[in-house]
Every structure is written in structure tokens, then in C-alpha cells.
Amino acid sequence: MIENSLERNGIQVVSGSGSFHDAKTIIVEKDGVATRFTGEKIVIATGTRPRRAPEFDFDGFTIFDSDTILEMKFQPRTLLVIGAGVIGVEYASIFARTGVRVTLYDARPDLLKSIDKEMVSALTKQFAKSGMKLRLGWTLHSVETVPGETGRAWRADATYTKDDEAITEKFDAVLVCQGRTGNFEKLGLDRVGLKPDDRGSLKVNKNYQTSVPNIYAVGDIIGARLLRHRRPSKGDWRHCMPLPVPTLVFQRRFRMAFIRSRRFPQSACKRKSLKLKVCSTSSVRPRTPNSLAAK
Ligand SMILES: Cc1cc2nc3c(=O)[nH]c(=O)nc-3n(C[C@H](O)[C@H](O)[C@H](O)COP(=O)(O)OP(=O)(O)OC[C@H]3O[C@@H](n4cnc5c(N)ncnc54)[C@H](O)[C@@H]3O)c2cc1C
């Protein structure tokens, strides 16, 4: 459907791995065949992949990242999720729902940095109530894969400390969610004089222009907030959206839009003479499929 729509709009779709030859030429390689494309202006939208810290052995059997977890071949009994950001919290919630005993770890004392504190506190209580173990504010020292005693061939032992306490826990699987980094290695950015920053993102100006004037970059590759609904649709989203866009974090009980405190829309509402209704978290009720169908 999407390909048809692109075709109808006169967009040629080419598949393969693209890289810069020079600032106006892209070489696309597929099955050993290289094809050259030229353009006055070029837009980079190659997205990101999970950041893989070297201390973890991502074997795809016991230790996973947020991409390889989708290819997991078994249902773990216990899962350690490392990183309580948006992706870690989403996956922890999904696995807990399927009956997996989930431990959610973060070195910070809170979940979901930069999201409204009241919402985070309500969510933290819900997680604890549902049986999820939260190891927040602990220091993780090591995650080692060792032969499993029963059931699985391998398991992971995680060792952490807090104050004077040190513990080692055993897990069937570990999911590491420690941010994402840009897909730029294959692009040959050096051939056009572009360099990603140390977070793996490309810097752009307010018109999404990189430091090479005819090369633009959009989407996750430019870092900041990595969210699909914040991607520019008709040019710069800030010029088309009337209000700040709420951040969505999908949860088992709360299907809610978290509004980040730093972007709290009160001032934006005032500026635009709009009324703002603030609901307390206790008024947010989980909606069952039946209640949705009844609407
Ligand atoms: C687990 C997870 C949960 C998420 N949840 C949400 C959510 O709840 N709400 C939300 O709004 N967003 C969510 N996101 C974020 C959302 O998926 C991204 O913001 C969005 O996909 C970014 O779009 P993009 O076009 O920049 O990159 P992508 O969607 O990653 O697309 C990049 C494309 O470029 C291709 N590519 C890379 N290098 C090359 C090359 N050299 N040549 C040719 N092609 C190349 C890739 O194969 C890929 O197809 C989530 C992301 C993850 C990982």
C-alpha cells in the first residue's frame, strides 16, 4: 500500500545499501551491483539501532538488545531489563504481562527521566504492585552468562550493589536498553565532510540542513527525541503542530500520554488562549477491549 502510494506520487523506490560518492551522488549497492543516483539535494533518514555497550556479550541466546529480542526463540521465566527509559519500560511491561518475572534495573533512582514525576510515581507503584521487581538506584557490576543448571542451557548472573548491600541474581535472559545510535557507518559521511557527534547523531539547523548545505537529515539520525509521531511530516513539524506533542509510553494498565514536565503545555495553551484541563492520574482508568468496543 505504501509503495503504491509512493509510486502514485512519482517517487521511485530503490532497495539496497546507500553511501555517498560525493555531496550530490549516492551509490546504491545490491547483490554486488552498484547503481549511481544524483540529486541537487539529498536527505539522510537512516534511523538508529540499539547502542551496544562493550561490557555485554550480546549472544542473542541469553543477552539481547531491543532489536534481537524480537527474534527470541523461547519464553524466559525470568528477565532482567537493563535501562528504565521508554524502550526498557515498554518491554518490561510487555514481558510482565505474559507472565515473565521481570526485574527492571537502572542506575538512576527513577524510571523515565524527563517525564512528569506524578505519572512516573503512579506507574512505579503499579509496577511494584504487579510483582515486577524494581532495582532503581543500584550499581550494576557485571552480567555473566554461565551454564544453566536446569531447563535452559545458559543463564545470566547479574551482580549489583547499593550502599553496603551486594547481591547476585539469576536470569534466563537479559535485555539491554541503553539508548540508540545512528546508522551512519555505511554512508561514507567522511567523503562529504560530515561527522556524527559522540552520541552518534548528525547535527542539523532549524531547516534540517547539515553543515553541507545541500545535504539534509531527518528522523532518529538527528537524535533528540526519538519518536515516530514527532518526525516532520510537512516540513518542520514545529510549524504545523499547534501544541507540543505529548510523549506516548505504552503500558499494560495506563494507555496514557505522558506530558514531559519541561514541555508542559500550560504556557503554550495560554499563548494560544486555549483552556487546559488537568486530570489527576487516579482518574485514568484502564480501558478494556469491551469498553472500547462499546464507544
Ligand atoms: C522498541 C521501540 C519502541 C518504540 N516505540 C515508539 C512509540 O511508542 N512511539 C513512537 O512514536 N515511536 C516509537 N519508537 C521510535 C520510532 O520507531 C522511530 O522514531 C522511527 O522509526 C524513526 O524513523 P526513521 O525514519 O528516522 O528511522 P527508521 O524507522 O529506523 O528507518 C531507517 C531506515 O533506513 C534504512 N537504512 C539504514 N542505513 C541505510 C543505508 N546505508 N542505505 C539504505 N538504507 C539504510 C534502515 O534499514 C531503515 O529502513 C520506538 C522505537 C523502538 C526501537
The ligand as an SDF file (V2000), in Angstrom:
LIG
                    3D

 53 58  0  0  0  0  0  0  0  0999 V2000
   11.3670   -0.6110   20.7770 C   0  0  0  0  0  0  0  0  0  0  0  0
   10.9500    0.7150   20.2050 C   0  0  0  0  0  0  0  0  0  0  0  0
    9.7520    1.2760   20.5960 C   0  0  0  0  0  0  0  0  0  0  0  0
    9.3380    2.4810   20.0550 C   0  0  0  0  0  0  0  0  0  0  0  0
    8.1510    2.9790   20.4690 N   0  0  0  0  0  0  0  0  0  0  0  0
    7.7090    4.1190   19.9430 C   0  0  0  0  0  0  0  0  0  0  0  0
    6.4470    4.6470   20.3450 C   0  0  0  0  0  0  0  0  0  0  0  0
    5.7780    4.0740   21.1670 O   0  0  0  0  0  0  0  0  0  0  0  0
    6.0280    5.7920   19.7700 N   0  0  0  0  0  0  0  0  0  0  0  0
    6.7720    6.4350   18.8410 C   0  0  0  0  0  0  0  0  0  0  0  0
    6.3270    7.4550   18.3520 O   0  0  0  0  0  0  0  0  0  0  0  0
    7.9840    5.9880   18.4470 N   0  0  0  0  0  0  0  0  0  0  0  0
    8.4650    4.8470   18.9810 C   0  0  0  0  0  0  0  0  0  0  0  0
    9.6980    4.3900   18.5990 N   0  0  0  0  0  0  0  0  0  0  0  0
   10.5340    5.2270   17.7160 C   0  0  0  0  0  0  0  0  0  0  0  0
   10.2250    5.0980   16.2360 C   0  0  0  0  0  0  0  0  0  0  0  0
   10.2750    3.7490   15.8230 O   0  0  0  0  0  0  0  0  0  0  0  0
   11.2740    5.9350   15.4840 C   0  0  0  0  0  0  0  0  0  0  0  0
   11.2170    7.2700   15.9350 O   0  0  0  0  0  0  0  0  0  0  0  0
   11.0830    5.9350   13.9650 C   0  0  0  0  0  0  0  0  0  0  0  0
   11.0930    4.6280   13.4590 O   0  0  0  0  0  0  0  0  0  0  0  0
   12.2290    6.7390   13.3240 C   0  0  0  0  0  0  0  0  0  0  0  0
   12.0530    6.7780   11.9500 O   0  0  0  0  0  0  0  0  0  0  0  0
   13.3150    6.9920   10.9780 P   0  0  0  0  0  0  0  0  0  0  0  0
   12.7190    7.0630    9.6250 O   0  0  0  0  0  0  0  0  0  0  0  0
   14.1820    8.0840   11.4470 O   0  0  0  0  0  0  0  0  0  0  0  0
   14.2150    5.6720   11.1060 O   0  0  0  0  0  0  0  0  0  0  0  0
   13.8570    4.1400   10.8700 P   0  0  0  0  0  0  0  0  0  0  0  0
   12.4070    3.8640   11.0520 O   0  0  0  0  0  0  0  0  0  0  0  0
   14.8390    3.3830   11.7050 O   0  0  0  0  0  0  0  0  0  0  0  0
   14.1960    3.9100    9.3150 O   0  0  0  0  0  0  0  0  0  0  0  0
   15.5100    3.9890    8.8190 C   0  0  0  0  0  0  0  0  0  0  0  0
   15.5960    3.1370    7.5460 C   0  0  0  0  0  0  0  0  0  0  0  0
   16.8350    3.4030    6.8660 O   0  0  0  0  0  0  0  0  0  0  0  0
   17.4120    2.1720    6.4310 C   0  0  0  0  0  0  0  0  0  0  0  0
   18.8730    2.3500    6.2730 N   0  0  0  0  0  0  0  0  0  0  0  0
   19.8310    2.4970    7.2250 C   0  0  0  0  0  0  0  0  0  0  0  0
   21.0600    2.6570    6.6630 N   0  0  0  0  0  0  0  0  0  0  0  0
   20.8870    2.6010    5.3230 C   0  0  0  0  0  0  0  0  0  0  0  0
   21.7740    2.6970    4.2100 C   0  0  0  0  0  0  0  0  0  0  0  0
   23.0970    2.8970    4.3330 N   0  0  0  0  0  0  0  0  0  0  0  0
   21.2310    2.5830    2.9580 N   0  0  0  0  0  0  0  0  0  0  0  0
   19.8980    2.3750    2.7760 C   0  0  0  0  0  0  0  0  0  0  0  0
   19.0130    2.2990    3.8030 N   0  0  0  0  0  0  0  0  0  0  0  0
   19.5090    2.4020    5.0600 C   0  0  0  0  0  0  0  0  0  0  0  0
   17.0250    1.1880    7.5250 C   0  0  0  0  0  0  0  0  0  0  0  0
   17.1070   -0.1410    7.0370 O   0  0  0  0  0  0  0  0  0  0  0  0
   15.5850    1.6290    7.8160 C   0  0  0  0  0  0  0  0  0  0  0  0
   14.6730    1.0080    6.9530 O   0  0  0  0  0  0  0  0  0  0  0  0
   10.1370    3.1690   19.1180 C   0  0  0  0  0  0  0  0  0  0  0  0
   11.3690    2.6170   18.7190 C   0  0  0  0  0  0  0  0  0  0  0  0
   11.7790    1.4060   19.2690 C   0  0  0  0  0  0  0  0  0  0  0  0
   13.1080    0.8250   18.8640 C   0  0  0  0  0  0  0  0  0  0  0  0
  1  2  1  0
  2  3  1  0
  2 52  2  0
  3  4  2  0
  4  5  1  0
  4 50  1  0
  5  6  2  0
  6  7  1  0
  6 13  1  0
  7  8  2  0
  7  9  1  0
  9 10  1  0
 10 11  2  0
 10 12  1  0
 12 13  2  0
 13 14  1  0
 14 15  1  0
 14 50  1  0
 15 16  1  0
 16 17  1  0
 16 18  1  0
 18 19  1  0
 18 20  1  0
 20 21  1  0
 20 22  1  0
 22 23  1  0
 23 24  1  0
 24 25  2  0
 24 26  1  0
 24 27  1  0
 27 28  1  0
 28 29  2  0
 28 30  1  0
 28 31  1  0
 31 32  1  0
 32 33  1  0
 33 34  1  0
 33 48  1  0
 34 35  1  0
 35 36  1  0
 35 46  1  0
 36 37  1  0
 36 45  1  0
 37 38  2  0
 38 39  1  0
 39 40  1  0
 39 45  2  0
 40 41  1  0
 40 42  2  0
 42 43  1  0
 43 44  2  0
 44 45  1  0
 46 47  1  0
 46 48  1  0
 48 49  1  0
 50 51  2  0
 51 52  1  0
 52 53  1  0
M  END
$$$$
